[in-house]
Amino acid sequence: MTRRLLLSYLSLMALVLLALEVPFGFVYARNELNRFSHTAELGAVTLASVCEEKLEHGRASDLPEFARDYARRTGSSVVITDRAGTVLTDSADATAAGTDLSSQPDIATALHDRPATGIRDDLVPGVKVLFATVPGGSGDTVPCVVRTLYPLTPIAQKVHATWVALGVVGLGVLAVVALIGSALARWITRPLRALERATTQLADGRLTDPPATDRGPPELRRVTAAFTRTATRLQHLLHAQQAFASEASHQLKTPLTSLRLRLENFEPHLAACAQDSLGDAIDEVARLSRMVQGLLALARLENSAITPEIVDLDAVVADRAAIWTAFAGDQRVGIAVSGTKAGQVWAVAGALEQILDNLLSNALSVSPPGTTITLATATATAADGCTVELHVIDQGPGMTETDRQRAFDRFWRAADARHDGTGLGLSMVQRLTQAGGGDVALNAAPGGGLDAVVRLRPVPAARARPHSAAHRRTPPPRDNGAQDDRPVTETVSGGDP
């Protein structure tokens, strides 16, 4: 915006300078030519009077020397003719004495007792000259005619110098306007730049450098003050909301665990007909516990500063595939690893393990016996450069386009979802992926089922580490009723996540 303001200032000033200097330059050139023409005509009239007097006193022999002396003093050339238009003398020796010039327009006009002034380029070869041709008498007869020729080079040089001076003055004015306009534009846009920085910080979750409200024009000061109040209020509401979710989830953990233990203690004392209801109650308490753990994990993700690290994707994929193979085998489902070597990517520490655990748990919950879950890695080209893709592909019933678009919403579950799902798993997958600068999407698999695509940023070869940081080989989270702080896997039925 600073450049646009400065450009507008300079454009406006340039138009003003053009409107003033161009007409002034043309008027000056015309006035200089008129003044020069008038001076030349006056000089020719004076010269003609002297020549008439010399001819009346019979001193025609003095004319050549007189003409040359006048020509030297004025920088012109002088041609004097008699009453018949015959050349008496030419100071430049361009026309021989005795040459008849009565047929030339300016000489003929002067012989009829009328002066002639103008500009011609045929009187002197290759030079444009100003001529002033005047008669040498004021009676009925014209005893002589005087023609003076002045080259226009001096006046052209003078006009050219004036144009150069006008251009230099214009450039100087534009330079001064540029300095003043730049300072003014920076003063005007400084609050806007501060607002931009503050908006970016607020979008990242925390306003650490609020914009100053005492700089810039009054209108922008009021806008900045209103933004600061709004941002402060918004931050307070967000912090209150996050604190409530975190505290509520944390405070619910202990009573839920106690409730589950008490329900389990009822089992030996209940009749057989009530055992099913007790089991359903215990399952609901377990589901509520998982939901509380998921809320607590999401609250911690949103409240903490997250810095991506360099992680070896191939090692993580191999590790999680080996761990989940045993659990998939219990359901007669295979896990296969394919694709090209992915290398190192940017991800939050421990995030890839949680992402894979959630996606594999979802895929396993909907995979029929005898099918295979495929973990495939590949590289792809995106608008902002290359990306590394991690595919988790199952052979389940899949999801509709509408369900795939809503699957990442918190607490959303498909109509035929598993009863013990909480709808938080895929929200956590999306949050963990985006925290590392990546993205996640759900696509229909070519052979049926669902293809969960996790896109990650690759690490440039210059920054890649010889060995990725070690990661723990932890078994996939299972619903055992324990109240820990690990993010739990969540499932969305209807085919997949």
Steps between C-alpha positions, in 0.01 A plus 500: 500500500794732565613464139149564369464816709842622390416423137176696529686801646760491224240451226298797623808721525621388156165598349520840672854555374406401146198731509723788611837445333395384152282805426764723656768349277298555182402853600862580582621367164237699311576818694873460442444460128269803489746708696787391277293575188404842629862583587616385157235712329592809701865451416418459132293820504786691659746355249269588209475862618879534508531338156238739357693797636829377353341447159347850507843649568665295228705283736394161364859382524470501881222242498714181478714591801198624693309178431792278606548698819131469589507129422801445729335684787161324477608155380289531188547541128386810310385536140436850358326557165416812304157620400484241223585205723860468374754395760731779605688301765481171698694482825528121470603514131231238432339713223708685245451871451267576209280193556132573454297395806183690416312178435551366852188547715652691788697735270193562284292576809760746627522671157130568543584678826390217731734320741516118500607279792501122532697178512642325194745221436577568131688827538806341660567136401440258787417771755164624619515879532283787610479769232400866543462683167411872520485788250751782529262790468158617596402692186339395175830359379720247679866586445629176652402176674684342792472128580650371824536127564540358852568128562255345746763280668561738794133538582446124456783436745351748744156338477657156536687612811173631641332163439791325672472737795126433523568126494763527773267712712220246445722208600614692806142568600412133448799395712390730783142376467630141505683560827209680662247254356701200614513632854130585489406162354703316764333709770156418362566129448694435822178422693388273215827306512463469877143378451622245246761364741248491783243323281758238403589445865134475594444247222787294642323495834669767714529879468843575648560840340181711496510798261561846641193721514683835498652493152370587157194697390211535749275268299757219506565561870132437570504187285811374680346565841183315400704207366705481818187490715346234276817290494539522878140397551532217250818374664332507839205300368726247326715456809191459715359243261826305479549516876146375556546206262833410656385534859168327443668208325761471771250519785276237342772237473506395865122476559456305178764250605339467841156456341626225274662314790182524705294366212738211453473424874123456455547209261519214761190630679265548205258248359573348163223698336675828597846402378436629147387841628804518725727421206337771291547749783867408537547539120340845509725606788801372306389696192453812711850449642646481151313814401635684803852384416456618141374841610790533738749408226347752256500772767869438566574516128324835468648652816863405445758634260578236239824492302539251213805271505678282247355147507586192295165406347616161372614395847172610659292318236702179543475523880123555514435235236696245703311587820153496340559178308432288807173677579390484136582130494245436774235619252663318204588834340841554341717814506725569200761773450570621144610804303826684452738599775361820653800615703481769764207738550394780732263393776426566867686266730295182546225624267558249219460210743168640628381574145575147383351346813170683447482429127596133542250455782225651282597287202522182706157556655331492158721252310330165429698180573731398220569859383818707518577847632771665288748760626645670191743791474553714190619844391274744320523849352286771654449870429757595769756230411545129558316314776527154650176303512415223746200290397304275736276295268244248617253275317195581709165638384633854467322831566279731300630835375288684759633285784860547386457878508364494858722226640751745653236692697523448874249252644360424155424136437343324206148367530626140520799587721627266766328557833822556696644764268530861618560687175827657621759278336500653153488852647819415686654354181424823312632721781825302533555501122439873464726575797789356296411704192315221321145404418274194499215396273266206453455362148317204355740209440513376137401144590244597763553611854668818617837663432613728785773726354739679737710762318824604671780746423824331394830601658749646247806285444724773642317487837434127519652321797710186462267320740157607613422544863409176674134445563344274754344173397175532690213261442181643352269649761232264614190561704604348831338762720834651606504876537824619341595806300566331168287603202259217437394359166146572392295329232233624264306215355304493178802355331793695638621822655 
